[in-house]
Amino acid sequence: MVRYVASDELSDPPPAEHGVRLLNPDGTPRAHPEFDALLDVEDLKSCYGAMLRARHLDDAATTLQRQGELALWIPLRGQEAAQVGSVRAAAPADFLFPSYREHAVAWERGLPPVEVMRLLRGITHGGWDPAAYNLANYALVLATQTLHAVGYALGIQLDAERARSAGPGMAAVATVAAATEGRANIGRPTIGSDPENARGAPARGHPENIVGPPIVGRPTNTVGLPNVGRPTNLGDVLDAAVVVYLGDGAMSQGDANEAFVWAASFNAPVVFFCTNNQWAISTPAARQARVPLAERAAGFGFPGVRVDGNDVVAVHAVTTWALERARAGAGPTLIEAYTYRMGPHTTSDDPTRYQPAEALDRWRALDPIDRVARALAPVCDPGWFDERLAEARATATRLRAQTLALADPPPDAFFDEVLVTETDEGRAQRAAFREYRESFQV
Amino acid sequence: MSMRTLRPAAVPGTIAAPVSPAPAPAAAGAPEHAAAEDAARPVALAKALGAALRDAMAADERIVLLGEDVGRLGGVFRVTDGLQREFGEARVIDSPLSESGIVGAAIGLAMRGYRPVCEIQFDGFVYPAFDQIVTQLSRLRQRSGGALRMPVTIRIPYGGGIGAVEHHSESPEAYFAHTPGLRVLTPSTAADGYLLLRQAVACDDPVIFFEPKRRYWERGPLTPAEDPPLPMERARVTRPGSDVTLLAYGPTVRTCLDAAAAAAAEGRSVEVVDLRSLAPLDWPTMTASLRRTGRAVVVHEAPVVAGLGAEIAARLTEECFYHLEAPVGRVGGYHVPYPPARLEKEYLPDLDRVLDAVDRAFGH
């Protein structure tokens, strides 16, 4: 008989199992032999604001759902550090593929919060232009997006290949192509262009993050596993990389495993960011894996790193390292962000039927936002925290008003954009639908 | 029931013989028009498809091929023969054995601005990629509010008649024709193989491109049958007739042309329409033909139950009810898994089953 590890055994690991940790739950810095903190005080303050905003937006959305204003909400509570830390490691040119819970990633990428509400209010199945934010639409079928990410990463490699083979005089061929209709799907990073979302430039790659006095961390140490260690001098051979988000449940999908094979085989510049929140609705992570998920990467031939998903500093450092590796042509990485889903799977779920209450209590003590607050407490006065809170509340209030103001789409909107090359059949069906509706309006 | 005599095919070497690598004689009924010598020289359908890919890739560097064994080997049917040598490993990608990966990666490539052409090695192997095609590829345009284009072509050799093992002889086209957001094409001649594949690759929407594998080695000119060439969503009246319309596509077009020739010897004028596009279907061409002849029979290899023939028969009945001299007939596969090779001759619609359905259309 196979004995599965009970969920309550799994959700209470000793601290070492949290993976790379650079900020202790009490807010004190922690050294790691392979990874250094890359966020300075100002970065960390900015991260705090973003995480707090995300929580308030998240709660506002849950309330809206309970009031019947959203069809569904997918809470992210508990995963603020995993999302904010990773998205802030990405450069504007990097392309991100979310699953369906990465609202904070989307908001940090510059997507107006209300755009996500349009999806969950039932106005659209996606809605935003992926090229405008270098952010794909949500993928609700588990792990499908991992293959899209690998394909996109192959495209980045092909662009570089084309630029190389065209010779120095033609090095801009990919750029030129990008400006033409064929590349209409990419480019135009507009991060921070929406005043609603002007949250400062991404933290990655700023020299001051490295040479300035870090709030935590220690000098670069590249001793250790091959390929592990911050490659500060590798240089980019590719102009972008890809981050794709998936969950612990998606790790059991065929597509995820095919994506790992493809990424390894082509050395694709892709970072698989697995948010292990330990629950796939009611299915515990123990039913998905008998080893830490990060260890799976070794079997495919690329590094896997478990990081404390409730530590924004560590998530940022590890994701930065993985992205720099990818852009340097060193291939894919699997990051397992070890965290906990503090809310239900969705607002339709009732975790009290399967989730041990004491696990929730234990993880509440590890809250990712409280951790940063403790780290900042010595350097920020209470007034600063009050301002952040007021700001987060105001953002949530705005979101609520914007959501309530959303208009329903026109009745025949479902005929829109099924094909670029609309068919006679499609036109005829739309006309028949309109005629039918109008027949009631005598 | 009286004993009946099987009628001989008027054109030799059409249905009974499995596909052989040896080139078949030039197909009768090939487009009859004068053309430039090169384009008029008969080539096999497989070669025409390869030529279409080569010419498309030469014209547009965003076109990349990916599939199992498509590069060094040139594909198990040699359709992509020589393309990796000509265009390099970066553009003709030998993929892992991972069908979902082939289509999923193609989607990502399309998001980056490329125009991927995927090869699924055999019809029965498309199911691992079914999810990516149906839940992703077909919907990403609408999901993105019209921001994304998905110019992805998925080539699938399909149909039986080659004496193969299980999963190598199937006709899954109805699944894809049923799915909104996809175009579905299938050529029956070398000229259409070239033309439709060029059109598919140039199309900004996803195209599922079914290649009738038992016709791969039938020859015809590359020159389009019409000038200007027929748009990809148009059916063609391949053989005009006045008594009954046979609606066929892919591998059964040849079967129906043979049946029409045999029927002509018996004094019956049979019109053959090659549908070419299965999604969308060309209703104007079909209804015009049925209004002329008053009778129609749909012929495909796929099981009749809930197949394309059901949609066609229902729609033609709705639109042409008062022109019908008989119910629209259907000839196709039985509702059983595609049989082992020794029995496929019994399963596949052949000349006699088509003519039997024609006879029934006149029995009303």
Interface residues (C-beta under 8 A of the other chain):
Chain A: F95 T124 H125 G126 G127 W128 D129 P130 A131 A132 A136 N137 A139 V141 T144 T146 L147 H148 A149 V150 G151 Y152 A153 L154 G155 I156 Q157 L158 D159 E161 R162 A177 A178 G182 R183 A184 N185 I186 G254 D255 E258 A259 V261 W262 S265 D416 E417 V418 L419 V420 T421 T423 D424 E425 G426
Chain B: E61 R62 V64 A90 R91 I93 S95 P96 S98 S100 G101 V103 G104 A105 A106 I107 G108 L109 A110 M111 R112 G113 Y114 R115 P116 P128 D131 Q132 T135 Q136 R139 L140 R141 Q142 R143 S144 G145 G146 A147 L148 R149 P180 G181 R183 C203 D204 D205 E233 P280 L281 W283
